[in-house]
């Protein structure tokens, strides 16, 4: 008696003629699998996530600048110091130009001449008043003008002295030369040293950055995600952040900003994102730490999963080869779901405990 070979085909017609199996249609890789490697179908959790690459930064970073020109005279705070709003940071020593000094000296001379002229007028009017030729009111007006001119002369003298001492005046008031902190925060970086020139902030120029400051209790992750993933992202998605310098740190956050405009980095199209840190688990973070962020897009618990390498895709069709209990190999169409690029969810076509055949290694030619 001839031994009959059993052949099973998924979704393929089979006609038996005289004890021989004849295929009606086509099959792929079907047959008895005596020497194959298999993977057992299991239930597991699968997570779809997008990778963002960036760094930890303060939510708000302030550049401290001066409104007057000059040179740095004194440093009153240093990098790493925590300062309150309004605390002195450094002092600017104004550096008046020769033209400003010459103008101040000329103003002093003019005020002196005007005072001398008024003094002579006052003495002449006093004589006329004693002779009864000038009213008391006219004499009092001249006295008031003389007193006012004395004040102007003193102000011109003080302005010249301030300029010569390296100080400034505006509207006859001495200008504050101490630069003060605009916020409560830490000094991240000191950009100048004593003696360095300072260009003031104005409408026409950005001015010299003297220091950078930030509130370190409000940190964010700023980075980029690949254009392939950005369409799946939504604000509010949970994030897990991994700090390169702190491998044991557990940092969590929420996706808060997704840029509407892409940019090119290393010949790749990426989109900037911002993540607000919600939990650091007592990890001490510093501005500038490089980090990677996993943005959790979707999660499925206790679902049928297999390694994605076991699946052969042809157009919209996914196939696997299944080893049946009797050892035969069946080519089967499955429906896939969520993937994390390593494992894939199987929505239909496989049951827990079934054995899926490992595909043979590809030959590199």
JOJO-V950731 format. One record per backbone hydrogen bond with DSSP energy under -0.5 kcal/mol. NH is the residue of the N-H (numbers start at 1). CO is the residue of the C=O. If there is no record, write none. Layout:
NH:CO
NH:CO
This chain:
7:5
11:9
12:9
13:24
15:22
17:15
17:20
18:16
20:17
22:15
22:20
24:13
25:23
31:329
33:327
34:32
39:356
41:354
42:305
44:303
46:300
48:298
49:47
50:295
52:293
53:224
54:291
55:222
56:289
57:220
59:218
62:213
64:62
64:211
70:198
71:93
72:196
73:91
74:91
76:74
76:89
77:89
80:187
81:78
83:81
83:185
86:181
87:84
89:179
90:179
91:74
92:177
93:71
93:91
94:92
94:166
96:94
101:97
102:98
103:99
104:100
105:101
106:102
107:103
108:104
109:105
110:106
111:107
112:108
113:109
114:110
115:111
116:112
117:113
118:114
119:115
120:116
121:117
122:118
123:119
124:120
125:121
126:122
127:123
128:124
129:125
130:126
131:127
132:129
133:128
134:128
139:135
140:136
141:137
142:138
143:139
144:140
145:141
146:142
147:143
148:144
149:145
150:146
151:147
152:148
153:149
154:150
155:151
156:152
157:153
158:154
159:155
160:156
161:157
162:158
163:159
164:160
165:161
166:162
166:163
167:162
170:173
173:170
175:168
179:90
179:177
181:87
185:83
185:183
186:214
187:81
188:186
188:212
189:212
191:189
191:210
192:210
195:72
196:193
198:70
200:198
201:66
202:205
208:199
210:64
210:208
211:64
212:189
213:62
214:186
215:60
216:214
218:215
220:57
221:275
222:55
222:220
223:273
224:53
225:271
226:51
227:269
229:226
230:226
231:227
232:229
233:230
236:255
237:234
239:253
240:294
241:251
242:292
243:241
243:246
244:290
246:243
249:246
251:241
251:249
252:279
253:239
254:276
255:237
256:274
257:274
259:272
263:270
265:263
265:268
268:265
270:263
270:268
271:225
272:261
273:223
274:257
275:221
276:254
277:219
278:252
279:252
283:280
285:283
288:56
289:286
291:54
292:242
293:52
294:240
295:50
295:293
296:238
296:294
297:48
297:295
298:48
300:46
303:44
305:42
306:344
308:342
310:307
311:308
312:319
313:311
314:317
317:314
318:334
319:312
320:332
322:320
322:330
323:355
324:322
324:328
327:324
329:31
330:322
332:320
332:330
334:318
335:348
336:334
337:345
340:343
342:343
344:306
345:338
346:304
347:335
347:345
348:335
353:41
354:351
355:323
356:39
356:354
357:321
358:37
365:363
